[in-house]
Structures are given as structure tokens and as C-alpha cells.
Amino acid sequence: MSVNLAAPLRESYGKRSMVVRKGDEVMVMRGGNSGTKGAVEKVDMKREKVYIEGVKMTKVDGSAVPKPVHPSNLMITKLKLEDKKRQQVIERAGKNTKKEKKEKKGGE
């Protein structure tokens, strides 16, 4: 499940979106909780939902439960870079930036 990256991350990593993982910091862009920032607590691949720290909804009995958010309504503001696979993705993206591709086409 891909989530858009914030503008500074796009420039530094050369990618528009990345797979969201537990521990990433995200900001809700749409819906009733728009503007809320928090760390990802859980990613539900089966239902395509992300659960974020601080985004809760109240049940009829008064208890607060995590509110599921669709990944299209999120933006990653800080990546958790401890995962080896994620580092490999970033390295691959750095080699194949669009600017470099345009320069190669123009130089040929």
C-alpha cells in the first residue's frame, strides 16, 4: 500500500510514493481528522487500512478505538529507515531519477 511522500522527501529520495510501514510518521490529508500527524501503529493489508497514533473514534458505549484510514488520504512526513528492504528501494530510486534520464536522452 503506497502513500505519497512529502515534498522534501520526494526531492531527497527521488520517489513520489513509498510503501507505508509501522513506525512511519504520517499526516492525514482528507476527512474529519485532516491535519492530524502521528506514527503508524498498524497496517491492515487485507482491508487496505492504516491505523495512526492519535486518530481515534468513540464507540456508542463511550470507549475510544483506533480509526482506520485509507492510505490515499495520507502523506508520509518521516520515514523509518531501519528496514534493509526499504534502504534497497531508496538506493534503486536514487540511481534512476527522472533528471538523470532526461540528461541521458538529451546527451545522446
C-alpha positions as a printed Julia matrix, in Angstrom:
108×3 Matrix{Float64}:
   0.0    0.0     0.0
   1.68   3.14   -1.23
   1.39   6.54    0.39
   2.52   9.85   -1.09
   5.72  11.37    0.24
   6.01  14.96    1.48
   7.78  17.37   -0.9
  11.18  17.38    0.91
  11.22  13.56    0.96
  10.35  13.4    -2.75
  13.33  15.56   -3.62
  15.78  13.74   -1.36
  14.78  10.18   -2.31
  13.71  10.67   -5.94
  10.38   8.89   -5.43
   6.8   10.14   -5.34
   5.4    7.46   -3.02
   6.55   4.57   -0.85
   5.02   1.59    0.9
   3.78   2.58    4.35
   5.19   0.69    7.32
   4.68   0.59   11.06
   6.68   3.41   12.64
   6.47   5.89    9.74
   5.19   9.34   10.64
   2.22  10.39    8.52
  -0.21  13.27    8.22
  -3.91  12.83    7.43
  -4.78  14.96    4.38
  -8.52  14.26    3.97
 -11.54  13.58    6.15
 -12.57  14.61    9.61
  -9.07  14.11   11.02
  -7.26  16.13    8.34
  -4.12  17.84    9.6
  -3.51  15.22   12.29
   0.07  13.94   12.5
   1.11  10.68   14.12
   3.08   7.47   13.86
   1.64   4.43   12.11
   0.53   1.87   14.7
  -0.73  -0.86   12.37
  -1.12  -1.56    8.65
  -4.02  -3.84    7.71
  -3.17  -5.23    4.26
  -6.37  -7.27    3.98
  -8.72  -4.3     4.44
  -6.29  -1.71    2.98
  -6.41   0.48    6.08
  -3.79   2.23    8.21
  -4.15   2.88   11.94
  -2.46   6.04   13.22
  -1.48   7.07   16.74
  -3.88   9.75   17.93
  -6.63   9.1    15.37
  -9.45   7.58   17.39
 -13.22   7.31   17.17
 -15.69   6.93   20.01
 -17.99   3.94   20.14
 -21.58   4.12   21.39
 -20.53   2.76   24.79
 -18.02   5.62   25.15
 -14.81   3.68   24.58
 -12.2    5.05   22.13
 -10.89   2.76   19.4
  -8.35   3.39   16.59
  -9.99   4.76   13.45
  -8.96   3.12   10.17
  -7.73   5.49    7.45
  -7.32   4.7     3.74
  -3.72   5.2     2.54
  -4.79   7.54   -0.29
  -5.74  10.09    2.39
  -2.27  10.13    3.96
   1.14  11.7     3.35
   4.39  10.35    4.8
   6.32  13.09    6.6
   9.12  10.97    8.09
  10.34   7.53    7.04
  11.54   4.81    9.35
  14.77   3.78    7.63
  15.78   0.8     9.79
  14.41  -1.75    7.28
  17.01  -3.2     4.87
  14.49  -3.7     2.05
  13.38  -0.06    2.28
  17.01   1.08    2.07
  17.45  -1.01   -1.09
  14.37   0.64   -2.63
  15.76   4.09   -1.86
  19.14   3.19   -3.36
  17.48   1.94   -6.55
  15.38   5.1    -6.79
  18.46   7.3    -6.35
  20.12   5.68   -9.36
  17.11   6.17  -11.64
  15.97   9.74  -11.09
  13.96  11.48  -13.81
  16.53  14.27  -14.15
  19.24  11.76  -14.96
  17.01  10.06  -17.54
  16.3   13.39  -19.25
  20.0   14.27  -19.29
  20.84  10.91  -20.87
  18.21  11.41  -23.59
  19.38  14.95  -24.28
  23.06  13.96  -24.38
  22.62  11.15  -26.91
